[in-house]
Amino acid sequence: MPAPLPPPDLDAAAAYPEVGQARAALAARDWPALRALVDGQEPHGRTFLVGQVGDAPDAEDFLRKVLADEPEDPLAGAMLGAHLIRAGWRIRSAERAQHVSREQFDQFFDHLRRAEQVLIDVTARHPEDAAAWTQRVTSARGLQLGQAEARRRYDRLAAGHPHHLPAQSSLLQQFCPKWSGSWEKTHALARECAEAAPPGAPNAVLVVEAHLEQALDHGNLRAASQFLRGQQVRAEIHEAAQRSIWHPEHRNGWGWVWVRSTFAFAFCLMEEWTPAAQQFAALGHLGDESMFGYLGDEVAQFQRFREKAYAKGGRP
């Protein structure tokens, strides 16, 4: 019997060393080092790091001081906005609205309104800042400003960064029925982003994310699996893989662990164990909560599906 596999490492720093470096710079309150590292990345990487580092629970006072000292610094504002949004979302929790208390909602909205004040100033001074606009797409959803406003914010970002996957994924959530959208709009956005992206780009994962959202909305795994194995849905997921992870020009870049984890999860629910095993093998010891957390403990669910994929699909 092969030795049991260790749990996946879901910490982003395990996949992206820059995350650990940025966290260390923030912990040391070394703003010049943090700014040089984050601003040295391409837009997707910069947005990724803003979100990861902004998630630090004790960062608000420091980021406010930096912003007060350097009000023209877009990174300080984007990171403070991200910090406030994530802190607010932790208070709200990931539960559906009917399971969130009035007090939780009040604190949640307070955090998002404070984030908005900061981010509006950043995007006014620096309208090309993709990280700040991405946070504003997310805050629009949390503040229930509506699909038109969320789309307006995304379009402002897309004018300079037309394939910015972090913002596209946030807007996709806005269009889901759980945020007062519709499946028609959700799938239309996913297809729009996938078809516009260059060959081999990761954006087609949005097609998979949209189908997984609808599948898991059925409330049980059997119904979810049946939905994903439908002829049209299966074909669209395979086409998304051909555009991205199976394309010869595909490369693992920022967010690649989430992309491959999402495909792995979908292939598992579709009972296509060989392609699922191939994605788990590509991930190695890494993993992303992706949508495994929808089923319970994300680490346990990731392990369960990985073991099943290797048992049924073979370990490459």
Steps between C-alpha positions, in 0.01 A plus 500: 500500500638845413566733791213740568545841347561793732229766527517764227666828584234764440718793606557726201858562615580135425422556132603862463817594692423868454205459739729396781743778417220758498360373830846525656545855375161597643577335834829694511309819405746543214284695257772574241581128472132404482421762238801403286398135511130549426540773240761287326236245398282500190136608566362157590787439742462844651128447560571155641754635748278793599231250597732259677695757698196716565349201678744540792280555810716770663584710195242781515682749725826460309336534158307807614823661619670427167206644311493810721871553438475422128144574383602469135620140549242278326637181654438614857140588414433181304646287778307682773181460298568129457573466871170664600297296251648171619463592865136584433442175316645300788243663727219432255621141438435299185148403609195586295330824603226331704765358734682830560395713800403865485807590707727312259346683205541837670871442561543354154347805330701733722826338390402510133392865516835593653674301227298685237612837633861399458462324165297777336789735566754251364312440175437873456871575532614184319223383262731236351552317832364149443539389862290788634227450238492127576433580864225739394331226296495288816381781726216579256375145546522513879329839518223375271549780250363286218626326190510813285733679742723194542521466123576871462793463738627194319474675164709789632768250599469298178561808287866475600517136611257302282574150635545565871392168646467605869247768407319269260462235770362757743252628243395141424392462863294820467307346212416177686142462630624501862593864440171577319631409155403219265666192356453643152706809589757294689570268208492784248772686690711186535480431126572865416819500708615159380451573130671840517811377681816399310558130423630317804392770744337380825180705460297206367496366856209741549285270285577218743441722803159601365396139440624394843302780664184384327571132564562546872190716527302177459582423863639149474794334327296252299298776333813712455681212332206427274483865395870516414483176303231640273610500137509877448659581837765231456581632152537857629732391782713303255513798267608719794781254573606504136517880513704507821664214692513262202618763254867470395556870580366475854746590775464495877482864602338696780194312625595173329434292813142626515453435128622140511319430828174619347541279196599206723184543708279521193654188343446313827132590515471406133659163591775559245769362722798497264493874416428567868806298601708688244407834658571374851838373381576840345419659835739272689485583871310823433130569501244777510175508691341583164150358542589196712400707802140501377483137618649548847858512621699595192814304590306182577291531184806569284672192642192284453458588135872481427521149644196391301639651178832320543325173586266511202698703247852391578781711631702645209 
